[in-house]
Amino acid sequence: MQANLPRLAQEVESRVLGVVDAMMTSKIEELKELIEGSKGKGKSSI
């Protein structure tokens, strides 16, 4: 069990980082859409 701890910690860390990364990406996309929406009211944005 003791020998497996570093590998387990690494696995958990990579999963957590993956989840955080996905959450951050979706939040950034939302923010971009909000900014584009507020900027491009008059003209159509592609």
C-alpha positions as CSV (number, residue, x, y, z in Angstrom):
1,M,0.0,0.0,0.0
2,Q,2.8,2.4,1.0
3,A,4.5,2.0,-2.4
4,N,1.3,2.8,-4.3
5,L,0.6,6.1,-2.5
6,P,2.7,8.3,-4.9
7,R,1.0,6.8,-7.9
8,L,-2.4,7.2,-6.4
9,A,-1.7,10.8,-5.5
10,Q,-0.6,11.5,-9.0
11,E,-3.7,9.9,-10.4
12,V,-6.0,11.9,-8.2
13,E,-4.0,15.1,-8.9
14,S,-4.3,14.7,-12.7
15,R,-8.0,14.0,-12.4
16,V,-8.6,17.1,-10.2
17,L,-6.5,19.2,-12.6
18,G,-8.5,17.9,-15.5
19,V,-11.8,18.8,-13.9
20,V,-10.5,22.2,-12.9
21,D,-9.2,22.8,-16.4
22,A,-12.6,21.9,-17.9
23,M,-14.4,24.1,-15.5
24,M,-12.1,27.0,-16.2
25,T,-12.4,26.6,-19.9
26,S,-16.2,26.6,-19.8
27,K,-16.2,29.7,-17.5
28,I,-13.8,31.5,-19.9
29,E,-16.0,30.6,-22.8
30,E,-19.1,32.0,-20.9
31,L,-17.2,35.2,-20.2
32,K,-16.1,35.6,-23.8
33,E,-19.8,35.2,-24.9
34,L,-20.9,37.7,-22.4
35,I,-18.3,40.2,-23.5
36,E,-19.0,39.6,-27.2
37,G,-22.7,39.9,-26.5
38,S,-22.4,43.2,-24.6
39,K,-19.9,44.6,-27.2
40,G,-21.7,43.5,-30.4
41,K,-25.2,44.6,-29.7
42,G,-25.3,46.9,-32.8
43,K,-23.3,44.8,-35.2
44,S,-23.6,41.1,-35.7
45,S,-20.6,39.1,-34.4
46,I,-19.4,36.0,-36.2
